[in-house]
Amino acid sequence: MSAQYLLALQSSGSMGWLGFAPLIFIFAIFYFLLIMPQQRRQKKWQAMLSELKTGDKVVTSGGLRGTIVALKDDYVHLRVPPDNLRIEVTRASVVSVGSGEEATTK
């Protein structure tokens, strides 16, 4: 084997790794700009759902505003004005919460 042949093999091997560098860089950017913030939002939302209690004023994903009157495992009973209608919605449909006289939209 000649020295030129070995040199050519060595340089082509290092060029292969440099070809992956832009892909790794793009994945890192996507992770820090898209994936990581979404994971933080998801954890914050899960914590909010686990801290629900009766008397909290909530807004559902469908736009219903009401006050929690009872809690079950996966469901929440809401009292919705003006006729004090009582409805049952899933916990996952609650998008924001406030207590007492606080504004319920965020």
C-alpha positions in Angstrom: 0.0 0.0 0.0 1.3 3.3 -0.9 1.4 6.3 1.4 -0.9 8.3 -1.0 -3.6 5.6 -0.7 -3.5 5.7 3.1 -3.6 9.4 3.1 -6.6 9.4 0.8 -8.4 6.9 3.1 -7.6 9.0 6.2 -8.9 12.3 4.6 -12.1 10.7 3.4 -12.9 9.3 6.8 -12.7 12.7 8.5 -14.8 14.3 5.7 -17.6 11.8 6.5 -17.9 13.2 10.1 -17.8 16.8 8.9 -20.8 15.9 6.7 -22.9 15.1 9.8 -21.9 18.3 11.6 -24.6 20.5 10.0 -27.3 17.9 10.8 -26.2 17.7 14.4 -26.2 21.5 14.6 -29.7 21.8 13.1 -31.0 19.1 15.6 -29.5 21.1 18.5 -31.2 24.3 17.3 -34.6 22.5 17.0 -34.2 21.0 20.4 -33.4 24.3 22.2 -36.0 26.3 20.2 -38.9 23.9 19.9 -38.7 20.7 22.0 -37.4 22.0 25.3 -39.9 24.9 25.6 -42.8 22.5 24.8 -41.6 20.1 27.5 -41.5 23.0 30.0 -45.1 24.0 29.1 -46.3 20.5 29.4 -44.8 20.1 32.9 -46.3 23.4 34.0 -49.8 22.4 32.6 -49.6 19.0 34.4 -48.7 20.7 37.7 -51.6 23.1 37.3 -54.0 20.2 36.7 -52.8 18.3 39.7 -53.3 21.4 41.9 -57.0 21.9 41.0 -59.3 22.3 44.0 -62.9 23.1 44.6 -63.7 26.8 44.3 -61.2 27.5 41.6 -62.4 29.4 38.6 -61.3 27.8 35.4 -61.5 28.1 31.6 -61.8 25.0 29.4 -60.4 24.5 26.0 -63.9 24.9 24.6 -64.1 28.4 26.1 -66.4 27.5 29.0 -65.8 29.5 32.2 -66.9 28.1 35.5 -66.2 27.3 39.1 -65.1 23.8 40.2 -67.7 22.3 42.6 -66.4 18.7 42.6 -63.3 16.8 41.5 -63.0 13.1 40.4 -60.1 11.2 39.0 -60.3 12.3 35.4 -63.3 14.7 35.5 -64.2 18.0 37.0 -67.7 19.2 37.8 -68.2 22.9 36.9 -70.9 25.3 37.9 -71.4 27.6 34.9 -73.4 30.9 35.2 -75.9 32.4 34.7 -78.3 29.5 35.5 -75.8 27.7 37.7 -75.7 24.8 35.3 -73.6 21.9 36.5 -71.5 20.2 33.8 -68.8 17.5 33.8 -65.6 18.0 31.8 -62.3 16.2 31.6 -59.4 17.5 33.6 -57.4 17.7 30.4 -59.8 20.3 29.0 -58.9 22.9 31.6 -56.5 25.4 30.1 -56.2 28.1 32.8 -57.2 28.5 36.4 -57.7 31.4 38.9 -59.0 31.5 42.4 -61.6 33.7 43.9 -62.0 37.1 42.1 -58.9 36.7 39.8 -59.3 36.9 36.1 -59.5 33.4 34.6 -57.8 34.2 31.2 -54.1 34.2 30.9 
